[in-house]
Amino acid sequence: MTFIVTREDSRVSGKSAKIEFIRDKQIPRLEKAGFVKALGREWFWLGYYLFRNGKREEGHAAYDKVEHILSDGDAYRALVPLARKMEEELATRYKEAVKERYLIGGTAEEYRIIDGKPRFWAQESFGEGYLCSIDRQNARILRNASSCDGYFFADISLGESFVGSDGTRLSFISDNESVDTPAGRFESCQLWEVRRWTDTQKIICKTYYKDGVGIVRQDHITDGTTDTCTLSTYEIKGGSGLLPCASGNTWEYVSNHSPDVLLSELKIKVSFADDERTLVSYWVNTERIGYDKNSWLDTVQEIANEYYHTKKGGGQYICDVYPAIERAELLAATPMEKAYTKAAASVARRILATDTKFNPECTATGHWNFFGREYIRKKNDSLYLTDYNPRWSFEWKNDGSMASERPILYNDILGILQDATNCIWSDEWRVGASPIIEYTKWDRTVKTQITCEDGGTVRTKAGEFENCFKLCLDIGGMDGGLSYRGGKKVYYFAKGIGIVRVENEYCGGARTAVYELTSYEGTGEEFMPLADGFMRRYDAIGLTDGFVGAVEYTYVADDDGDIVVFSDRTGIREVPPPITQYSFIEAEIVEDRLWDAGKHKESRLCHDVNNFHLLCHFFGRPSRYWAAPEKAVAWNKYRVKIMEGLGDGEVPNAWLGHYASTIFRTACALFGCERKDEGYEWLEKAFEAYTKWDNITDGTELDVGDPLIYGGIKVVKGKGLIKLPDDTTEPITYDHLFEGTCNLMYYGMTARHGWEWFNSVRNEDRFKEYVERAKKIADKE
């Protein structure tokens, strides 16, 4: 039953909603059915979310329930004192702290005694804080040591290894180690090593055991960097062997970081033990105080974690990390460190240089800039990237809805390929093959039709590449904010080089964003060669409006020969020179040139299309009526009149969605002016307009107005496109004008912030009826 309620709880979002769901539905149901273990779990999480909502007394009362219901051997009972302790720390020490600077919480791990030895079985945990500038797994000492199929040790001789079901390797390295710790010097210690891969990183864990004491030291090595925990104090009340498991046994550890850089508490206690199972609880409290200016690792962590801060009221702002960048460049010593620093410094400098608030004199604005560090692994006949790791990677995004900036989104050349095919190369890809790939990613099903073809000769700035391989992708499942990663794409591979050209269809196929190889270092034998020292740079071709898209990949081998790829992804817009005349817009210039060339028919159509785009600009530009309801009423009523005039009193179908949303915004502003009766009249009009808009199916071609003014073009609903009389299509820059749904009304009438003009009527029964009407329509949509 615990599994079921856990899954049900996960489907409810928001602290208040979770509180209501657990308190009003889950707990009564479990009490009635008599599921004690699941009931105790629900009381624990109710307490946790009550504290998150500032209801401390109720939170403590919920934790009292947990202690009353559950026995000593239950994980959630063991977590209660740790949860209370966390709340005290959050209310005092971390009351004004930045969440990115600390990590605090508790864990309960259950180990089953199998053949006289403990083996990992289950885990429950809670916590707060977003600290990422450390190895977040370092404190999980027992779990790290038992990550090979749950075993701490294996029945092997000194020097031998045991390979787990997932490929993790457990090795018996030594039985005669001397270990110095704050708790004393321990002789004749055993050293066991675990080597494994996770989805995001490579891990080597070296654990030192002293018979009758337990773990006295652990070196946790992630992606080549080492964090060490050593025993500081301990109390053994019973048990024997390399890991004494008796109730009341405790161990405390200190880290290898200086306390003026990182404060860390790690306490482990055996909360319960019998002949069959052991329950161990952890207390972890880590706070970042500063960064060691003489440590390369600390300086790059400072770059990745301090380049922006979050305001108390929400929102983020760029911070000065130039000193850390310069220090990292000075301290980088190994080829891996130098490659890392070069890419990370490039991205960080670009983020700082292109932020208009941090650098008001910027000559370019930042929109889509990323630094990444991933391993490339081989599995069977495929190559693939490890997942995003927030400890190393960082980014800064500021994207809008302009079609001209869309191509910069495609600078993630390897990542998009991997998301589409679940790898970046497969030996199964051969000319004539047409496999279908289907798998789950980010809670969505990705389904890609692959077609393999002869790619012929590809010419780029980097050279001419013959006998290329062409990989055609039709990617489904990437919708919403990830739609740019879906659709139709084409990758061209050259033997000995790798990817040389990428084509990404967008705007329903009306446009194609192209990236081409512009420079490279290192060659191989295959269609996707990888080796230490390789470099590949790709640039977007033919962008407009000053946008620049690019990516540079640098490949470095670690000490084991595994390849790491660093990505430096550029997405900026160069600030154009001052332009004061609308006639200097490219489309206007094309119109003039066609007329001057005597192509009057073509020029007239271009003129009419430009009329449409100018109207979209007028409707879509910022209204600037924030906190000015009278201005909002005047401005929105004016827009309504214009739309009504586009079709001789009848709003052309193409504009119905924007017409409905404008009427709704007018109603909101009227309430903000205390003109309630008029506000309700406009609110009713909004429902009528939205009903008409919703009855039009996506894909329908809609009139925009008088064909003598707008050339007979059509808006294709739901596609962000206009269709010209010759059946060609063009993207709409302000496509959001044609995407409105009734969801806006329900959101606006229920939002806590941003729609405060509704506050004057929110408690009225009449208004609540409108909210229910909007909800029903939104749910149907």
N, C-alpha and C positions, 0 to 999 in steps of 0.2 A: 504493500500500500504506500510505503514511503516513496517509492519510485514514481507512482502515479501522481501523488500530490505535488512532488517536486516538479514534475513536468507541467502540471496545471498551473502552479505558481509562476513558472517561467513565462507563461503566455500573457500574464498581466503586467502592464508597464505602468510606471509612475508609483511613487511612494504611497500617496493617499489611496490610490486604487488597490494596491497590494494589501494595505491595512484593512480596507473594507472587505476584500475578497477573503483574506485569511480569517479575520474576526467573525464575519457574518455568514460565511458559507463553509469554509473548510473545517474550522474548529467544531461548530455544532454537528456537522456531519460525522466527524471522526469520534467525537464524544458519544454520539448515539450508537455508532458501530463498534466502539470499544477497541479501536486501533491505538494502543497506548504509545508505541514508538513513534508513529507518524504524528500523533497528537502533540507529543513533546516537541518534535521538530517544528511544527507549525507555531506553537507558542514561542519558541525561540525566535523565529523569523518575524513574528508579530512584534516582539520586543525590539528587535533590531530596527525595524522600519518605524516604530513609534519614536525611538531615539532620533532617527534621521529627520523626523517631522517636529522635533523639539518637545515631545511629550515624554519627559524623563520619568515622572512618577509612574505613568502607565507602562513605560518600558520596563522599569524595575519590577512592577507587579507581574508582567508577563514572564520575566525571568524567574520570579518566585514560583510561578506555575510549573515551569520546566523542572525546577529542583524538587517540587512536590510530586510530580507525575513520574519522573524517570528515576531509575536506579543508578547506583554508582558506576556501573559498567557501561552506561550509555554515553556516546560521544557528545551529544548535546548538553547533557548535564555537566560533563567535564569542561565544556566551553563557557558555561555561564559565568564563573568567576573571572575568566579572561575577558569576556564581553563587558562586564561591569567595570573592569580595570581600564579597558579601552575608552569607555565613555567618560571616565574621570580624566584621563589624559587629554581627550579631545576638548573637554570643557575647560581645561586649565592650560596645560602646556601648548596645545595646538589651537587654542581658541581663535587666534588671529593669524595662524600660520598659513602659508601657501600649500595647497594640497600636493603640489608637485615636489615638495621638499621632504615629505615623510611617508613612511609605510608602517602601519601598525595593525595588529590583529592577532588572532589565535587560530590554531589548528589542532584537530584531534585525529590521530591515526590509529587504526586498529591493526594489530599483527596477530595472526593465528599461529599457534605452536604446532608445527608439523614435523614429525620425526625428531622432536626435541629441540627444534630450532624455530626462531620467529620468522614469519614470512608476511610481507605487506599484504593487507586485505582490503582496507577501505579508508576513506579520508573525508572529513568535513572541516570547513574553514569559513572564516569571515574576516573582514578587515576594512580599513579605510586608508586613503592616501594614494597618490599617483606617482610616487617616486620611481623613476626609470633610469636614473644615472648610476645604478648599481646592478649587480647580478641578483635579481629578485629571487632566484632559486637557491642561493647560497645558504640561506638559513634553514632549509629543509634537510637537515643533516641526515636523519634516519632514512627519509625517502630517497635522497640522493644515493645513499649507500646501497639501498635495496631495489634499485631501478632495473635490475636484470631479472625479470619475471618475479619480482618481489623478494629475491634471495639476497641476504647479506653475504653469505658464504656458500660455497659449493663443495661437494665431496671430490675434491681434486688435490693433487700434490703441488708442492711448491714449484712455481714456474709454469704451471698449466693454466688453461683457460676453459671457461664454460660459456657457450653461446646461447643466448636466450631466444625465445620464439620470434622476436622482432629484430634479431640481429645484434642486440646489445651484447657486449663481451665483458664477462666478469673474470678477472685474473688474480691469482694468488702470487703476489710479487715478492714478498719477503716475510720472514718470521723472526727477524733479529734487528728491528729498527729501534733507535734511541730517539725519543721525542722530548724536547724541552717545552714546557708550557708554564703559564702562571700558577698552575696547580701543582707543579713539580716536574721532575725528570722521570720519564718512564722508559725502562729498558725492556728489551726482548718483545717489542711490539710487532704485531702482524700488520702488513700493508696489503690491502686489497684494492684493486683498481677496476673501475667501470668505464667503458668507452661506449658512447651511444650517440645517436642522432635524434633530435626532435624535429618538428616541422620548421623550426626557425633557426636552429643552431647545432653546432657540434660540441659535445660535452665529454670531458675526461674528469672523473672524480676519483681522487686518491684518498682512501680512508685508513687511518691508523687505529688499531684496536689494542688495548691492554687487557689481558685476561683479568677478570674480577673487577674491572673498572668500566670498560666500555670504550666508546670513541674518544680519543684524546686529541685528535687533530684530523681535519679534513681540508684538502685542497680541491676546490671546485674550479675547473678550468673551462671557460666558455669562450669559444671563438678565439682561443689563444691567450686570453687574459685570465689571471689567477686571483681568486679570492680565497683566503684561508681563515678557518675558524679553529681556535685552539681552546682547550679546556681551561677554565679559570677556577671554578670550584665544583665540587661534587659531593654527593652523599649516597652511599650504597647501603641500603637497609637489608638487602637480601638478594638472592640470586647468585649465579656464578657464570663462568664462561666469558667469551669475548663481548657479550652484550647482556649483562645481568638484568633480568626482567622481573623485578619485585615491586609491589606497590609502595610508593613513597620514594623510590630512587629518583634522584634529581641530578641534572648536569647543567652548568652554565658555561657559555662560551664567549670569547672575545674575538673580534675581527682583526685583520692585519692593517686596518685603516687607522690613521691618527685621529684621536678624539676631537681635534680642532677642525677636522674635515668631515668626519662621519661619526655620529653617536649611534651606538648599536647595543641593544639588549637581546639576548637569546637565552631563554630558559626552557628546559625540557624536563618533564616530570612524568613518571609512570603513575597514571591516575587509577588504574585497576589492573590486576593481574591474577590469573588462576592457571590451572594446568592446560587450558585450551586456548586462551587468548590474552593479549596484553593491549591496554589502551594507553596511549602516550599523548600528552598535551604539550603544545608549544606556545610560548609567548614571544612575539617578535615586535620590536619597537626600534625603528631605524629612522634617523633624521639627518638630512644633508645640511651641514653647517657651512661648508665652503668647499673650495677645490684646491688641491695641491698644485701650486704653480710650477713645481719641478717634476711633475708626473705627466707624461704624454697622454696616458689614459684619462686622467682627470681633466686635462684641458679639452680633449675632444668630447668628453661627456658634458663639459660646461657649454660647449658650442651647441650640442644637440638638445640640451635641456634648458638653457637660459636665454636663447635667442628671442623668446617672447615670454610675456607674463600675461596673466588673466586679471582683468579688473574685478573689483568686488561686485559691481552691479552687472557683470557680464561683459563680454567682449574681450579682445586680446590686442596687445600692442607689442611692437618690435622693440627689443632691447639691444644695447651695445655689447657685442661679443668680439669686437675687433682685437682687444688685447689677448683674449684666449686663442683667437685664430693665429695671431702672430707667434704666440708662445708654442702652440702645437707645431707650427712649421719649423720652429727652432729645435724642438725636442724630438721630432720624428727621426728615428735612426734606422730601422729595418726597411726593406723594400715594401713590406705590408703596411707599416706605419706611414711611409712616405706616400704611397698610393692612396691610402685612406685620407690622409690629410689634404692632399692635392684636390681630390674630388669634393670633400666636405667643405674645405675652405672656399672653393669656387662657388658652391651653392650658397653658403652662408653669406659671403660677401655680396652676392647678387641679391639675396633677400634683403639685406640691409640697404644696399644702394638703390633698390627700386621701390622702397616703401615711401609713400609721399609724406607721411607724418614724421618718420624718423629722418628722412632726407628730403626736405622740401625742394631742394635744388636738383632733384633727380632728373636724368635725361631719358629714363625709361621707367615704366611701371611694371611691377611684378604680378604675375597671374597664375603660374603653374610651374613652380620650382621645387625639385625633389632631390634629396640625397638618399642613396640606398646602398646597403651592403648585404649581399646574399652569397651563399655557397651554390655552386652548380654540382649536382649529384647525378650519378648514373644508376638507373634501375632497369634491369633487363636490357632492352635495346633502346632505352629512352634517356634523354638528358632533361633535367628539370631544376628549377630554382627552389631554394628554401623560402619559407614565407617571410613576410615583413616582420622585422624585429625592432620594436620601438626603442630599445636601448641604443641602437646605432643610427637608425634612419630618422630623418626629419624632413619637413616640408613647409611650404607656405603657399596657400591657394587664395585666389581672389578672382574667381571666374564669374562671368555674367551670362547674358542670353544673346549676345551678338554672334551671328553666324560666322563673321570674319575671324573670330578668335577660336572657333571650334577646332581647327587643325592643331593647335598647341596641345590639346588634350591627348593627342596620339603619340606624344614623345616617349611613352612607356613601351617601347618596341618589344622588348623581351617579355615584359610582364603581361601585355595584352595577348601575345602569342601563347604564353603559358595558360592564362585563364581560358583561352579558347580551346586548347587541345590537351590541357593537363600536362604539358611538357614543352620544351623549346626545340626539341628535335626527336624524331623517332626513325629508326632504321626501317620501319614498315612503310615509310613514305617513299613510294616509287611511282614513276610516271605510269598512269593508268589506274592507280589505286584510288578508291573513293570510300574510305572508312567513315563511320559515324562515331563520334565521341560523346558520351553522356556521363555526367558525374555531378555531385552536389558540391557547391561552393557558396559560402555566405548564406546559408539557408535557402538557396535557390538551385534549381536544376539547370545546369548548362548543357545544351545539346548543340553540337557543331557538326555540320556536314563538311567533310574535307574532300577536295578534288585535287589530285596530283597531275600536273601537266608539264610539258616541255616549255621552259621559260625563254628559250632562244637567247639572244644577245641583249644585254642590258648595259647602257652607257650612263655613267655618272661622273661627277667631278673627280672621283677617285680612280677612274679608268674605265676600260671596256672589258666586260666580262661575258665570255661566250659559254654556250651550252649550260645555261642556267636552269635551275629547277624551280617550278612555279607551284606554290601552295595556295589554293583558293579555299577560303573559309566562309561559311555562312553560319553565323553564331546566334543561337537563340538562348533566351533566359536572362540576358543582361538588359534589364529595363530600368526605368526611373533614372536615378542619378548615375547609374552604370551603363546607360544605353550606348555611350560612346565606345564601350568595350565590346559591344555586340555588333550585329549586322554583317555586311559583306566586306571582307578584307582579302588582300592578296600579298603574299610574301614571296620574294625572289631570292634564291640562294645561289651563290657561285662556289664552285668547288675550290677548296683551299682557302676560302675567304669567309663564307657564312652569308648572312643576310646582306643584300646589296640594295634592295628597294622594297618599300612597303606602301601599299595603296589602301586607304580607308574610305569607304563610301560613307557619306552623311547627308543629312537633309533629304532622306528618302531616295537617295541615289542621284540627286541633282548636283551634288558636288563630290569631289574626291580629294582627300588630303594625302599628299605624297611626301614620304621621307626617303632620302637617298643617302647612300654611303658617300661621304666626302673626303675622308682620310682614314688610314688604318696602318697598324704596325703588326707584323707577324702573320705568317701563313702556315697552312697545314695541308692535309691530304683529303679531308672529307668535306661534305657540304656544311658541316657545322663544327669546324676545328676549334679546339680550346687549348690554350697553353699559357704558361707563365710569361708575362711581358706583352701579351696581346693588347691592342687598343683598337676600338672601332668608334668612329664618330658619324652621326647621321644628322642631317639638317632638313627641315621642312622646306619644300619648294613652292615658290609662287604665292606666298602669303601677302595679304593686303593690310591696310590700315596700321602699318608699323609693327605688326606682330612678328615675333621670332620664336620658332620652335626648334629644339635640337636636343640631342642626347649623346653623351660620350661614355662609353663603357671601357673600363680598365680591368684587366685580368691578372691576378697574382696568385701564385701557389703558396700554401702554408707549409709548415714543417713536415707535414705528412704527404705533401703533394696534392692535396685537395685544392681545387680552384675556387677562389673568391672573386666575385665581380662587383666592382664599385660603379655606381651609376650617378652621373651628373646631368640632371635633366633641366633644360632651360625652357621657360615659357614666359616671355616678357613682351611688352609693347613699347617700342621706341617712341618717345614723345615727338610728334611731328612739328614742323615749323608753324608759326601762327597762320591760321587760315580764317579769313573774315567773310568770304563770299560762299554761299551755298553752291554757286555755279562751279566751284572748283572741286566738288565731289566727283569721284571717278565716273559714276553713272551719268552725271550731267555733262561731263566732258565728252563721253561717248556719244551722247545725244547730239551735241554740237558738231562733232566730227562727222557723224553720219549725214547730218543736214548739209554740211559744207561739201561733202563728197557727192551730193546729189541724190542720196538714198533717202528721199523724203518719207516714203512709207515706213521704212525701218526706224527712221528718226521719230516719227509720230508715235509708233508703238512704244519706243523707248521713253518718250515724253510721258505717255499715259501710265506706263509702269512706274516712272519716277513720281508721278502724282500720287499713286498709291503709297509708295514708300515714304513720301513726305507726310502724308496723312497719318501713317503709322507712327512716324517720328513724333508728330504733334500729339497723338494720343498716348504714346508710350514714354515720352520724356518725363523726368521727375516732376511731380506736381508742386512740391515745396509748400504744402499746406499743413505740415505737422504743427499741432497745437494752435491752429487757426481755423476753427470750424466754419466761421462765416465765409472765409476764402474758399474752403473746401466745398461748401454748398454752391457758391457762385461758379466755381471752376467746373464742377461735375455737372451742374445743370447746363452749362454752356456746351460741354461735350455731348450731352444727351441731345440737345437741339441740333448739333451738327450731324450726328448720326441719323436723327429723324429726317433731316433734310437731304440725306444722300439718296433717298428713294422716294421723293415726293410725298413725304409724310409717313411712309412705311419704311422701317429700318431694313436695309438689305440683309439677307440671311447671314452673310459672312460676318456681320458686325453684332449679331444678336448676343453672343457670349459676352463681349466687352460692354455692350449696352446694358445687359443685366447686371454685371458687376459694378458698372458706374452708377446705376440707379441704387444699388445696395449701398454703395459708399456714400451716396447722397443722403440716404435715410440715416445712416450712422452719423453723418455730420449734422443733420437736422436735430437729432436727439442731443448732440453736443451743444446745440444752440438753444436747448430747452423748447424747441418747436415740436412737441410730441405728436400732436394730431397730424401735422404734415409729415412727420417722420414715419408714422404708421401707414399713411397713404402711399408713400414711396416704397416702404417695405413690401406692401402688397403688390405694387407694380413690379418689384424685383422678382417675386415668386412667379408672376405671370410670364415675365420675359425669360427667366431661366427654364420654365417648362417648355417654351417654344424651342429654345436652344438645345435642350436635352433630347428632344424628340428627333433631332437631326442626327443621323448615324455618322460615325467616322468614315472618312473617305468620300463623302458627298462633296461635289463641286458647287461652290456657293458664289452668287453674285456679290460684287463689292460696291456697285453703283452704276451710274450712267455709263454705258459702253463708249460714248463719245468723249468722255472725260477719262475713263479708266481702261479703255482699250478692249473691253470685253474679257478681261482676265478673271479667273476664278480662284477663290481660296479653297484648298482641299482640306476639309475639316480634319483635325487630329494629326496632320502630317507636317505642319509648319512650312507649307509650300503654297505657291501660287502657280496656276497653270495658264500658260499663254495660248492665244488662238492657234498657234502652230503645234500645240500639244507638248511643247517643251516646258520644263518646270524650273522654278527658281526658289531659293530659300527666302523666308520672311525674317528680316532682322528682328523685329519685335513679335516673334511668334507667340509670346505669352498672351497677346491680345485676343488670340483665337483659341485659347485652351481652357477658358473658365468653366467651372462646374459649380453646382450647388454646394459643394464642400466648403467653398469660401464663405457662404452665408453661415453655415453651422459653426465653422471655426471662428469667424468674427464675433458671432453672438455668444460664444462660450469661452473665448480666450481671456486669460487673466491679464495679459498685457498687450498693448498695441491697439486695442479697440476700446479704450476707456470712455469714449463718447456714448457708448451703450449703457454706462453705469447708472444713468438717471432713470432707466426703465427696467433694469435687469430683474428687479423683484416684483414687477407687475405681472399679473396673471395673463394679460393680453400678450405681453412679450414672450412669456414662457410658452404660450401656444404656438407662436411663430418658431421658437426654438425647436419644439417637437416636430413641427412640419418640416423644418430644414433637416432635422436628424433622419426622419423617415426617407426623405429624398436622397440624402447623402448615403445612408445605408444601402439603399437600392442601387446607387451608382457603384 
